[in-house]
Amino acid sequence: MKRFASLLLILLVVASCTKGEPVRIGFLAGISGRVADLGVAGRNGAMLAVEQKNSSGGVNGRQVELVIRDDEQNPVTAGKAVSELVTQKIELIIGPMTSNIAMAILPQINSSKTILLSPTVTSTALTGKDDNFLRVIDDTQYYATKSARYQFQKLGYHTVSAIYDQSNSTYTESWLKDFVQEFERLGGKVVQTRPFRSGVDSAFSELAREVLADRPDVVLVISNAMDAALIYQQVRKISPREPLVASEWAATERFIELAGSAAEGAVISQFINRNDSSPRYTAFVNAYRGRFGQEPGFAGLAGYDAAQVALDALTHRNSGESLKEAIIRIANFQGAQQQIRIDRFGDAKRASFITEVRNGSYHTLE
């Protein structure tokens, strides 16, 4: 009887300790370097979602811990970070934020039991794959084709010159390909494309002269916020009224801050409606501002939504079910601004919006 009582006490202690252990979720993004604005906002959004979940009791009574790693936009660094997180038996990593890093670490992820849930990776190279990669936004085809249609049909632009960053080629080349295909299908013409490498090529004045040489109706920039701002400044020095369009990667608050007046009139397709006044989105923005003292932007929203998907799956998964299986089974998730539907391949569907920079802020056009 004593042995039975002792065994029961041990089991109760173990159960108590297990229940008290935090649920750990990984976060991986470039939170230093040229694309730090993207990674930091994504991290902050995920942190906010976790903090709110913990304040309401956590996941089935257990607190949630966000284990953060900086990939430095370096595949080697990212690989080491993934190894650390997988070794800790972390089931889900929110991130990364760029397509090149996702492609670099995916073989490592696929050989583990850990899944990636990316807030912002959109490359079509990852679409329709039954692997350990999931995301909360559409791929580049959706954004690029919508942008191409708007430029041609609504704004009447028939010729485009494009500049794209090869350091994140998995994303930029995918975006450019989808844009060109739709723009030329409609009857437009891409007169030239010019690549550069972020952090290596800095002669943006020469690049601007080259893309303006053919007098295009509009200049398209596919790059991060910092480089897009610098390119815009150089283009506007040569041609102050040149229409400009960018991919959603550039559309952070940092872009407007760095580009200044050169950003005015920029048209960008993105998945955030910054003019949304709904109670749910307003509450999110106010909470983010109060916590971090800045606007969330699309990256903060995406980080928050990705964390919400992860937390919902952790809370509602069935016994013996993996997190990937839970996410795909649940399928529909409520984001801060809209519903997110994730299909059996882990690809998401959500609405997108055409925005324009006016008086130093983004405004939704349609």
Legacy VTK file of the C-alpha trace (Angstrom):
# vtk DataFile Version 3.0
C-alpha trace
ASCII
DATASET POLYDATA
POINTS 366 float
0.000 0.000 0.000
2.875 2.360 0.847
4.528 1.601 -2.482
1.248 2.357 -4.282
0.879 5.658 -2.395
4.456 6.624 -3.208
3.967 5.811 -6.881
0.737 7.837 -6.959
2.507 10.815 -5.370
5.311 10.639 -7.942
2.795 10.515 -10.804
0.934 13.513 -9.400
4.170 15.496 -9.094
5.200 14.621 -12.653
1.764 15.538 -13.975
1.866 18.813 -12.076
5.310 19.653 -13.469
4.250 18.762 -17.024
1.158 20.950 -16.792
3.276 23.815 -15.540
5.773 23.684 -18.376
5.292 26.376 -21.034
4.233 25.584 -24.575
7.119 26.678 -26.786
6.726 28.168 -30.266
9.698 29.234 -32.363
10.070 32.501 -34.249
12.641 32.925 -37.027
13.223 36.097 -39.065
15.809 38.671 -40.049
15.653 41.051 -37.090
18.967 42.705 -37.950
20.340 44.092 -41.218
18.639 45.677 -44.240
15.315 43.881 -43.870
15.098 44.225 -40.098
11.913 46.313 -40.342
10.130 43.281 -41.773
11.461 40.826 -39.189
11.040 43.108 -36.179
7.417 43.934 -37.049
6.662 40.242 -37.599
8.269 39.363 -34.279
6.324 42.081 -32.484
3.030 40.887 -33.957
3.731 37.318 -32.838
4.784 38.536 -29.375
1.552 40.512 -29.003
-0.580 37.491 -29.891
1.312 35.291 -27.414
1.079 37.878 -24.633
-2.657 38.250 -25.172
-3.088 34.465 -25.120
-1.110 34.181 -21.888
-3.129 36.937 -20.232
-6.300 34.973 -20.960
-4.988 31.720 -19.487
-2.625 30.379 -22.134
-3.110 27.146 -24.067
-5.270 24.807 -21.997
-3.906 26.325 -18.796
-0.259 26.418 -19.919
1.629 29.635 -20.674
3.170 30.074 -24.125
6.826 30.954 -24.672
8.020 32.473 -27.964
11.604 31.345 -28.644
13.064 33.992 -30.962
15.994 33.533 -33.346
17.554 35.997 -35.827
18.295 34.425 -39.220
20.278 37.547 -40.250
19.008 36.894 -43.792
21.835 34.365 -43.990
21.063 30.719 -44.944
23.891 29.388 -42.753
22.711 31.345 -39.712
19.121 30.317 -40.399
20.143 26.658 -40.599
21.888 26.840 -37.230
18.844 28.517 -35.685
16.547 25.803 -37.046
18.834 23.115 -35.577
18.576 24.772 -32.153
14.798 24.997 -32.307
14.339 21.437 -33.574
16.680 20.148 -30.843
14.391 21.827 -28.295
11.540 19.733 -29.776
9.673 22.841 -30.860
6.806 21.690 -33.081
6.159 24.938 -34.925
8.302 27.871 -36.054
6.640 31.115 -37.092
8.736 32.314 -40.004
10.797 32.971 -41.921
9.804 36.296 -43.467
11.589 35.964 -46.839
11.350 33.339 -49.570
15.079 32.723 -50.034
15.510 31.769 -46.377
12.435 29.545 -46.524
13.820 27.662 -49.519
17.235 27.325 -47.863
15.955 25.755 -44.638
13.022 23.745 -45.983
14.981 20.507 -46.620
16.139 20.642 -42.993
12.582 21.287 -41.811
11.128 18.527 -43.967
13.499 15.996 -42.419
12.199 16.907 -38.933
8.838 16.864 -37.168
8.807 20.671 -36.981
6.702 22.843 -39.316
7.208 26.360 -40.630
4.253 28.760 -40.543
5.342 31.823 -42.482
3.711 35.234 -42.108
5.051 36.692 -45.379
6.749 34.143 -47.683
4.917 34.209 -51.038
7.078 32.428 -53.634
5.097 30.225 -56.032
7.928 27.659 -55.764
6.309 26.636 -52.462
2.717 26.486 -53.716
0.815 23.202 -53.782
3.473 21.185 -51.948
2.616 18.583 -49.323
5.522 19.445 -47.034
6.244 21.063 -43.658
5.771 24.609 -44.963
2.536 26.535 -44.351
1.676 30.238 -44.655
-1.053 32.764 -43.891
-0.998 34.761 -47.162
-1.341 34.058 -50.896
1.593 33.497 -53.226
3.130 36.076 -55.557
0.837 35.219 -58.455
-2.126 36.723 -56.640
-0.434 40.024 -55.773
1.590 40.435 -58.953
-1.293 39.753 -61.336
-3.595 42.082 -59.407
-0.964 44.814 -59.618
-0.467 44.207 -63.363
-4.203 44.483 -64.024
-4.479 47.707 -62.046
-1.540 49.326 -63.833
-2.857 48.403 -67.272
-6.622 48.614 -66.884
-7.142 51.339 -64.275
-4.100 53.576 -64.713
-3.624 53.037 -68.447
0.085 52.191 -68.325
1.238 50.135 -71.314
5.028 50.003 -70.838
6.986 49.042 -67.713
10.647 48.968 -66.706
11.414 46.738 -63.724
14.137 46.640 -61.065
14.422 43.573 -58.833
16.663 42.337 -56.017
18.461 39.078 -56.782
19.456 38.516 -53.145
15.884 37.285 -52.551
15.450 35.852 -56.037
13.031 33.101 -55.009
10.527 35.861 -54.271
11.514 38.655 -56.689
11.878 36.514 -59.803
8.596 34.768 -59.024
6.845 38.135 -58.557
8.365 39.579 -61.735
7.451 36.511 -63.810
3.815 36.640 -62.675
3.591 40.394 -63.276
5.129 40.202 -66.759
2.911 37.295 -67.793
-0.302 39.103 -66.836
0.784 42.568 -68.047
1.772 41.264 -71.473
-1.335 39.067 -71.693
-3.372 42.245 -71.361
-1.394 43.888 -74.171
1.282 45.750 -72.236
5.042 45.487 -72.676
7.877 45.179 -70.194
10.598 47.132 -71.975
13.463 46.128 -69.702
14.345 44.416 -66.415
17.367 45.294 -64.291
18.631 43.120 -61.412
20.732 44.201 -58.426
21.895 42.597 -55.191
20.879 44.233 -51.925
23.812 45.325 -49.799
26.252 44.740 -52.677
25.101 47.003 -55.502
24.582 50.571 -54.372
24.859 52.520 -57.651
21.130 53.173 -57.766
21.601 56.430 -59.658
22.959 54.510 -62.650
20.234 51.891 -62.314
17.614 54.646 -62.340
19.059 56.162 -65.517
19.031 52.768 -67.208
15.378 51.964 -66.465
14.249 55.459 -67.498
16.148 55.370 -70.789
13.232 53.776 -72.668
10.748 56.267 -71.208
8.437 53.663 -69.631
4.951 54.600 -68.484
5.802 53.268 -65.017
8.802 51.923 -63.086
8.319 48.732 -61.052
10.566 48.030 -58.035
10.651 44.580 -56.428
12.803 44.876 -53.316
12.851 45.460 -49.576
11.747 48.795 -48.113
15.198 50.329 -47.716
16.358 49.624 -51.255
12.999 50.619 -52.741
13.225 53.973 -50.943
16.738 54.625 -52.246
15.765 53.631 -55.794
12.667 55.819 -55.697
14.762 58.815 -54.647
17.128 58.326 -57.574
14.313 57.837 -60.091
12.526 60.960 -58.888
15.727 63.031 -59.115
15.852 62.275 -62.815
12.125 62.203 -63.524
10.160 63.882 -60.670
6.739 62.844 -61.978
7.584 59.284 -62.994
4.807 56.886 -61.904
6.135 54.222 -59.556
4.851 50.844 -58.416
6.339 48.384 -55.929
5.715 44.866 -54.693
4.235 44.310 -51.239
7.697 43.543 -49.782
8.524 47.255 -49.826
5.307 48.422 -48.203
6.464 48.910 -44.628
6.289 52.154 -42.669
10.077 52.314 -42.960
9.745 52.700 -46.740
7.761 55.943 -46.460
10.046 57.221 -43.713
13.196 56.678 -45.813
11.802 57.655 -49.232
10.132 60.826 -48.006
8.433 62.802 -50.768
9.798 60.366 -53.377
7.257 57.799 -52.137
4.269 59.995 -52.999
1.998 58.348 -55.521
3.568 54.890 -55.222
0.992 52.179 -55.944
1.350 48.848 -54.144
-0.764 45.686 -54.005
-0.842 44.236 -50.495
-2.959 42.158 -48.103
-3.604 44.840 -45.489
-6.409 47.403 -45.663
-4.924 50.278 -43.703
-8.186 52.216 -43.859
-10.107 49.478 -42.043
-12.090 50.885 -39.106
-13.637 47.603 -37.929
-13.598 47.012 -34.141
-11.388 43.907 -34.428
-8.686 45.589 -36.509
-8.866 48.822 -34.497
-8.341 46.860 -31.275
-5.317 45.114 -32.790
-3.738 48.366 -34.007
-4.303 50.094 -30.665
-2.832 47.140 -28.767
0.205 47.033 -31.065
0.783 50.781 -30.796
0.423 50.653 -27.033
2.886 47.770 -26.722
5.535 48.830 -29.246
4.981 52.540 -29.897
4.704 52.181 -33.683
2.380 51.118 -36.475
2.121 47.366 -37.118
2.069 47.587 -40.913
1.608 44.474 -43.007
4.445 42.569 -41.319
3.104 43.176 -37.808
-0.352 42.082 -38.933
1.046 38.965 -40.630
3.132 38.010 -37.591
0.095 38.420 -35.368
-2.119 36.364 -37.675
0.453 33.561 -37.978
0.721 33.371 -34.188
-3.078 33.304 -33.878
-3.249 30.357 -36.284
-0.572 28.523 -34.272
-2.285 29.249 -30.950
-5.696 28.168 -32.237
-4.229 24.908 -33.521
-2.467 24.254 -30.212
-5.683 24.917 -28.297
-8.030 22.871 -30.455
-5.986 19.996 -31.829
-7.204 16.475 -31.208
-5.358 13.853 -29.213
-2.496 12.381 -31.252
-2.842 15.037 -33.945
0.194 16.952 -35.234
0.027 20.737 -35.487
0.081 20.542 -39.276
-2.853 18.138 -39.224
-4.713 20.405 -36.792
-4.173 23.519 -38.924
-5.327 21.794 -42.107
-8.342 20.245 -40.354
-9.440 23.544 -38.804
-8.747 25.327 -42.123
-10.532 28.611 -41.331
-8.966 31.085 -38.934
-9.950 34.567 -37.835
-7.172 37.079 -38.411
-6.986 40.588 -37.005
-8.549 41.942 -40.167
-10.049 39.111 -42.185
-10.701 35.386 -42.404
-7.757 33.215 -43.452
-8.412 29.914 -45.221
-5.571 27.387 -45.322
-5.867 24.505 -47.795
-4.566 20.931 -47.607
-1.160 22.053 -48.902
-0.802 24.747 -46.244
-1.392 27.576 -48.735
-3.659 30.446 -47.687
-6.335 32.560 -49.316
-7.152 36.073 -48.185
-8.250 39.346 -49.778
-5.739 41.835 -51.177
-5.895 45.591 -51.688
-4.409 48.190 -54.013
-2.878 51.027 -51.994
-1.290 54.371 -52.788
1.049 56.575 -50.777
-0.589 59.943 -50.149
0.704 62.647 -47.825
3.113 60.263 -46.158
0.727 57.355 -45.491
-0.862 54.385 -47.268
-4.417 54.735 -48.561
-6.542 51.900 -49.943
-7.755 52.462 -53.505
-9.640 49.207 -54.020
LINES 1 367
366 0 1 2 3 4 5 6 7 8 9 10 11 12 13 14 15 16 17 18 19 20 21 22 23 24 25 26 27 28 29 30 31 32 33 34 35 36 37 38 39 40 41 42 43 44 45 46 47 48 49 50 51 52 53 54 55 56 57 58 59 60 61 62 63 64 65 66 67 68 69 70 71 72 73 74 75 76 77 78 79 80 81 82 83 84 85 86 87 88 89 90 91 92 93 94 95 96 97 98 99 100 101 102 103 104 105 106 107 108 109 110 111 112 113 114 115 116 117 118 119 120 121 122 123 124 125 126 127 128 129 130 131 132 133 134 135 136 137 138 139 140 141 142 143 144 145 146 147 148 149 150 151 152 153 154 155 156 157 158 159 160 161 162 163 164 165 166 167 168 169 170 171 172 173 174 175 176 177 178 179 180 181 182 183 184 185 186 187 188 189 190 191 192 193 194 195 196 197 198 199 200 201 202 203 204 205 206 207 208 209 210 211 212 213 214 215 216 217 218 219 220 221 222 223 224 225 226 227 228 229 230 231 232 233 234 235 236 237 238 239 240 241 242 243 244 245 246 247 248 249 250 251 252 253 254 255 256 257 258 259 260 261 262 263 264 265 266 267 268 269 270 271 272 273 274 275 276 277 278 279 280 281 282 283 284 285 286 287 288 289 290 291 292 293 294 295 296 297 298 299 300 301 302 303 304 305 306 307 308 309 310 311 312 313 314 315 316 317 318 319 320 321 322 323 324 325 326 327 328 329 330 331 332 333 334 335 336 337 338 339 340 341 342 343 344 345 346 347 348 349 350 351 352 353 354 355 356 357 358 359 360 361 362 363 364 365
